[in-house]
C-alpha cells in the first residue's frame, strides 16, 4: 500500500462549499462514494460498545464531523 502524507480529513471532498451539495468520501481503493452519515453513526455505535453511554452522544459527534467536512 502506498504511503500518503495527507491527513484522513483530506479524504473527504465536496464539489463546492454549499451545504446543499452532496459530499463524497474517497475510499482507500480510490473509489468515490457519497457520504453516508448514518453509516458513520452506526460505526461509532459499534466501536463504542462497552462505554458508558451517559457520556456519549453520537448525534453530536456526527454533527461535528459533518460541520468539519469541506
N, CA, C and O atoms as a GROMACS GRO file, in nm:
protein
  280
    1UNK      N    1   0.085  -0.118   0.000
    1UNK     CA    2   0.000   0.000   0.000
    1UNK      C    3   0.088   0.123   0.000
    1UNK      O    4   0.188   0.128   0.071
    2UNK      N    5   0.051   0.220  -0.078
    2UNK     CA    6   0.127   0.343  -0.089
    2UNK      C    7   0.107   0.431   0.034
    2UNK      O    8  -0.004   0.444   0.085
    3UNK      N    9   0.215   0.490   0.079
    3UNK     CA   10   0.207   0.582   0.192
    3UNK      C   11   0.170   0.720   0.142
    3UNK      O   12   0.217   0.764   0.037
    4UNK      N   13   0.087   0.788   0.217
    4UNK     CA   14   0.043   0.921   0.179
    4UNK      C   15   0.066   1.016   0.294
    4UNK      O   16   0.049   0.979   0.410
    5UNK      N   17   0.104   1.140   0.263
    5UNK     CA   18   0.130   1.238   0.367
    5UNK      C   19   0.007   1.321   0.399
    5UNK      O   20   0.014   1.413   0.480
    6UNK      N   21  -0.106   1.290   0.336
    6UNK     CA   22  -0.228   1.367   0.364
    6UNK      C   23  -0.297   1.313   0.487
    6UNK      O   24  -0.284   1.195   0.520
    7UNK      N   25  -0.368   1.399   0.555
    7UNK     CA   26  -0.441   1.358   0.674
    7UNK      C   27  -0.570   1.287   0.634
    7UNK      O   28  -0.618   1.306   0.523
    8UNK      N   29  -0.628   1.205   0.725
    8UNK     CA   30  -0.753   1.138   0.693
    8UNK      C   31  -0.865   1.235   0.658
    8UNK      O   32  -0.952   1.202   0.577
    9UNK      N   33  -0.864   1.354   0.718
    9UNK     CA   34  -0.970   1.452   0.689
    9UNK      C   35  -0.966   1.496   0.543
    9UNK      O   36  -1.068   1.539   0.489
   10UNK      N   37  -0.850   1.485   0.479
   10UNK     CA   38  -0.841   1.528   0.340
   10UNK      C   39  -0.905   1.427   0.245
   10UNK      O   40  -0.914   1.454   0.125
   11UNK      N   41  -0.949   1.312   0.295
   11UNK     CA   42  -1.015   1.214   0.212
   11UNK      C   43  -1.162   1.246   0.188
   11UNK      O   44  -1.229   1.173   0.116
   12UNK      N   45  -1.211   1.353   0.246
   12UNK     CA   46  -1.348   1.399   0.223
   12UNK      C   47  -1.342   1.513   0.124
   12UNK      O   48  -1.251   1.596   0.129
   13UNK      N   49  -1.439   1.518   0.034
   13UNK     CA   50  -1.442   1.629  -0.061
   13UNK      C   51  -1.585   1.666  -0.095
   13UNK      O   52  -1.677   1.585  -0.081
   14UNK      N   53  -1.602   1.787  -0.140
   14UNK     CA   54  -1.731   1.835  -0.187
   14UNK      C   55  -1.706   1.918  -0.311
   14UNK      O   56  -1.600   1.978  -0.326
   15UNK      N   57  -1.802   1.922  -0.400
   15UNK     CA   58  -1.783   1.996  -0.524
   15UNK      C   59  -1.787   2.146  -0.501
   15UNK      O   60  -1.735   2.223  -0.582
   16UNK      N   61  -1.848   2.190  -0.391
   16UNK     CA   62  -1.844   2.331  -0.352
   16UNK      C   63  -1.867   2.340  -0.203
   16UNK      O   64  -1.891   2.238  -0.138
   17UNK      N   65  -1.860   2.460  -0.148
   17UNK     CA   66  -1.876   2.476  -0.004
   17UNK      C   67  -2.022   2.481   0.038
   17UNK      O   68  -2.051   2.492   0.158
   18UNK      N   69  -2.114   2.474  -0.055
   18UNK     CA   70  -2.256   2.480  -0.024
   18UNK      C   71  -2.300   2.354   0.051
   18UNK      O   72  -2.264   2.243   0.012
   19UNK      N   73  -2.378   2.371   0.158
   19UNK     CA   74  -2.430   2.258   0.234
   19UNK      C   75  -2.528   2.175   0.152
   19UNK      O   76  -2.548   2.057   0.181
   20UNK      N   77  -2.590   2.234   0.051
   20UNK     CA   78  -2.686   2.162  -0.031
   20UNK      C   79  -2.618   2.062  -0.125
   20UNK      O   80  -2.682   1.970  -0.174
   21UNK      N   81  -2.490   2.081  -0.149
   21UNK     CA   82  -2.416   1.991  -0.237
   21UNK      C   83  -2.390   1.858  -0.167
   21UNK      O   84  -2.367   1.854  -0.046
   22UNK      N   85  -2.394   1.750  -0.244
   22UNK     CA   86  -2.365   1.619  -0.190
   22UNK      C   87  -2.214   1.607  -0.165
   22UNK      O   88  -2.134   1.652  -0.246
   23UNK      N   89  -2.179   1.548  -0.054
   23UNK     CA   90  -2.039   1.530  -0.019
   23UNK      C   91  -2.000   1.385  -0.042
   23UNK      O   92  -2.084   1.295  -0.036
   24UNK      N   93  -1.873   1.364  -0.070
   24UNK     CA   94  -1.824   1.232  -0.104
   24UNK      C   95  -1.705   1.193  -0.017
   24UNK      O   96  -1.636   1.278   0.038
   25UNK      N   97  -1.684   1.062  -0.007
   25UNK     CA   98  -1.569   1.006   0.061
   25UNK      C   99  -1.487   0.934  -0.045
   25UNK      O  100  -1.542   0.863  -0.129
   26UNK      N  101  -1.356   0.953  -0.041
   26UNK     CA  102  -1.269   0.877  -0.130
   26UNK      C  103  -1.213   0.762  -0.047
   26UNK      O  104  -1.140   0.783   0.050
   27UNK      N  105  -1.248   0.643  -0.086
   27UNK     CA  106  -1.210   0.523  -0.012
   27UNK      C  107  -1.064   0.488  -0.038
   27UNK      O  108  -1.001   0.542  -0.128
   28UNK      N  109  -1.010   0.397   0.042
   28UNK     CA  110  -0.869   0.358   0.029
   28UNK      C  111  -0.834   0.307  -0.109
   28UNK      O  112  -0.722   0.327  -0.155
   29UNK      N  113  -0.928   0.241  -0.176
   29UNK     CA  114  -0.900   0.188  -0.309
   29UNK      C  115  -0.914   0.292  -0.419
   29UNK      O  116  -0.896   0.261  -0.537
   30UNK      N  117  -0.948   0.418  -0.380
   30UNK     CA  118  -0.957   0.527  -0.476
   30UNK      C  119  -1.097   0.552  -0.530
   30UNK      O  120  -1.118   0.650  -0.601
   31UNK      N  121  -1.192   0.466  -0.496
   31UNK     CA  122  -1.328   0.488  -0.544
   31UNK      C  123  -1.395   0.599  -0.464
   31UNK      O  124  -1.360   0.624  -0.349
   32UNK      N  125  -1.490   0.664  -0.528
   32UNK     CA  126  -1.561   0.777  -0.468
   32UNK      C  127  -1.702   0.730  -0.432
   32UNK      O  128  -1.772   0.670  -0.514
   33UNK      N  129  -1.743   0.759  -0.308
   33UNK     CA  130  -1.873   0.714  -0.258
   33UNK      C  131  -1.942   0.830  -0.187
   33UNK      O  132  -1.875   0.906  -0.117
   34UNK      N  133  -2.074   0.845  -0.204
   34UNK     CA  134  -2.144   0.952  -0.131
   34UNK      C  135  -2.129   0.934   0.020
   34UNK      O  136  -2.130   0.821   0.070
   35UNK      N  137  -2.114   1.044   0.092
   35UNK     CA  138  -2.101   1.041   0.237
   35UNK      C  139  -2.233   0.996   0.298
   35UNK      O  140  -2.338   1.053   0.269
   36UNK      N  141  -2.228   0.894   0.381
   36UNK     CA  142  -2.346   0.839   0.447
   36UNK      C  143  -2.327   0.858   0.597
   36UNK      O  144  -2.256   0.780   0.661
   37UNK      N  145  -2.392   0.960   0.654
   37UNK     CA  146  -2.376   0.990   0.796
   37UNK      C  147  -2.436   0.880   0.884
   37UNK      O  148  -2.387   0.858   0.994
   38UNK      N  149  -2.539   0.813   0.837
   38UNK     CA  150  -2.596   0.703   0.914
   38UNK      C  151  -2.498   0.587   0.927
   38UNK      O  152  -2.489   0.522   1.031
   39UNK      N  153  -2.424   0.562   0.821
   39UNK     CA  154  -2.324   0.456   0.823
   39UNK      C  155  -2.212   0.491   0.923
   39UNK      O  156  -2.165   0.405   0.997
   40UNK      N  157  -2.171   0.617   0.925
   40UNK     CA  158  -2.070   0.661   1.021
   40UNK      C  159  -2.121   0.648   1.164
   40UNK      O  160  -2.049   0.602   1.253
   41UNK      N  161  -2.246   0.689   1.186
   41UNK     CA  162  -2.304   0.681   1.321
   41UNK      C  163  -2.308   0.536   1.369
   41UNK      O  164  -2.273   0.508   1.484
   42UNK      N  165  -2.351   0.444   1.282
   42UNK     CA  166  -2.355   0.303   1.319
   42UNK      C  167  -2.216   0.251   1.352
   42UNK      O  168  -2.200   0.171   1.445
   43UNK      N  169  -2.117   0.294   1.278
   43UNK     CA  170  -1.978   0.253   1.305
   43UNK      C  171  -1.934   0.303   1.442
   43UNK      O  172  -1.871   0.228   1.517
   44UNK      N  173  -1.965   0.428   1.474
   44UNK     CA  174  -1.930   0.483   1.606
   44UNK      C  175  -1.998   0.403   1.717
   44UNK      O  176  -1.936   0.370   1.818
   45UNK      N  177  -2.126   0.372   1.698
   45UNK     CA  178  -2.201   0.296   1.800
   45UNK      C  179  -2.136   0.159   1.822
   45UNK      O  180  -2.118   0.117   1.936
   46UNK      N  181  -2.100   0.091   1.715
   46UNK     CA  182  -2.036  -0.041   1.727
   46UNK      C  183  -1.900  -0.031   1.796
   46UNK      O  184  -1.867  -0.116   1.878
   47UNK      N  185  -1.823   0.070   1.764
   47UNK     CA  186  -1.690   0.084   1.823
   47UNK      C  187  -1.695   0.130   1.969
   47UNK      O  188  -1.600   0.109   2.044
   48UNK      N  189  -1.806   0.191   2.010
   48UNK     CA  190  -1.820   0.240   2.146
   48UNK      C  191  -1.883   0.138   2.240
   48UNK      O  192  -1.915   0.170   2.354
   49UNK      N  193  -1.901   0.016   2.193
   49UNK     CA  194  -1.961  -0.089   2.277
   49UNK      C  195  -1.879  -0.102   2.406
   49UNK      O  196  -1.757  -0.114   2.403
   50UNK      N  197  -1.948  -0.099   2.517
   50UNK     CA  198  -1.882  -0.111   2.646
   50UNK      C  199  -1.854   0.022   2.714
   50UNK      O  200  -1.819   0.024   2.831
   51UNK      N  201  -1.870   0.133   2.642
   51UNK     CA  202  -1.851   0.264   2.704
   51UNK      C  203  -1.978   0.304   2.778
   51UNK      O  204  -2.086   0.254   2.748
   52UNK      N  205  -1.964   0.393   2.873
   52UNK     CA  206  -2.079   0.444   2.947
   52UNK      C  207  -2.155   0.540   2.856
   52UNK      O  208  -2.106   0.650   2.829
   53UNK      N  209  -2.271   0.501   2.810
   53UNK     CA  210  -2.349   0.580   2.714
   53UNK      C  211  -2.406   0.708   2.774
   53UNK      O  212  -2.462   0.790   2.700
   54UNK      N  213  -2.394   0.727   2.907
   54UNK     CA  214  -2.436   0.853   2.969
   54UNK      C  215  -2.347   0.968   2.924
   54UNK      O  216  -2.386   1.084   2.934
   55UNK      N  217  -2.227   0.937   2.874
   55UNK     CA  218  -2.130   1.039   2.837
   55UNK      C  219  -2.103   1.046   2.687
   55UNK      O  220  -2.017   1.122   2.644
   56UNK      N  221  -2.174   0.968   2.609
   56UNK     CA  222  -2.152   0.963   2.464
   56UNK      C  223  -2.281   1.001   2.393
   56UNK      O  224  -2.385   0.939   2.415
   57UNK      N  225  -2.274   1.102   2.307
   57UNK     CA  226  -2.388   1.142   2.225
   57UNK      C  227  -2.345   1.134   2.079
   57UNK      O  228  -2.276   1.223   2.029
   58UNK      N  229  -2.386   1.028   2.012
   58UNK     CA  230  -2.341   1.005   1.875
   58UNK      C  231  -2.394   1.108   1.778
   58UNK      O  232  -2.329   1.138   1.678
   59UNK      N  233  -2.512   1.164   1.805
   59UNK     CA  234  -2.567   1.267   1.717
   59UNK      C  235  -2.479   1.392   1.717
   59UNK      O  236  -2.460   1.454   1.613
   60UNK      N  237  -2.425   1.428   1.832
   60UNK     CA  238  -2.336   1.543   1.842
   60UNK      C  239  -2.205   1.514   1.769
   60UNK      O  240  -2.152   1.600   1.698
   61UNK      N  241  -2.153   1.393   1.785
   61UNK     CA  242  -2.028   1.355   1.718
   61UNK      C  243  -2.044   1.363   1.567
   61UNK      O  244  -1.959   1.418   1.498
   62UNK      N  245  -2.153   1.308   1.515
   62UNK     CA  246  -2.177   1.309   1.370
   62UNK      C  247  -2.198   1.452   1.320
   62UNK      O  248  -2.150   1.487   1.212
   63UNK      N  249  -2.270   1.534   1.397
   63UNK     CA  250  -2.293   1.674   1.357
   63UNK      C  251  -2.161   1.751   1.351
   63UNK      O  252  -2.140   1.830   1.259
   64UNK      N  253  -2.073   1.730   1.448
   64UNK     CA  254  -1.943   1.797   1.446
   64UNK      C  255  -1.858   1.749   1.329
   64UNK      O  256  -1.788   1.827   1.265
   65UNK      N  257  -1.865   1.620   1.303
   65UNK     CA  258  -1.791   1.565   1.190
   65UNK      C  259  -1.841   1.628   1.058
   65UNK      O  260  -1.762   1.668   0.973
   66UNK      N  261  -1.973   1.636   1.044
   66UNK     CA  262  -2.032   1.693   0.923
   66UNK      C  263  -1.992   1.839   0.905
   66UNK      O  264  -1.963   1.883   0.794
   67UNK      N  265  -1.991   1.915   1.015
   67UNK     CA  266  -1.957   2.058   1.004
   67UNK      C  267  -1.809   2.077   0.971
   67UNK      O  268  -1.771   2.183   0.919
   68UNK      N  269  -1.726   1.979   0.999
   68UNK     CA  270  -1.584   1.991   0.971
   68UNK      C  271  -1.541   1.940   0.835
   68UNK      O  272  -1.425   1.954   0.797
   69UNK      N  273  -1.633   1.881   0.762
   69UNK     CA  274  -1.600   1.828   0.629
   69UNK      C  275  -1.614   1.938   0.526
   69UNK      O  276  -1.713   2.012   0.524
   70UNK      N  277  -1.518   1.949   0.442
   70UNK     CA  278  -1.520   2.051   0.336
   70UNK      C  279  -1.519   1.990   0.200
   70UNK      O  280  -1.521   2.062   0.100
   0.00000   0.00000   0.00000
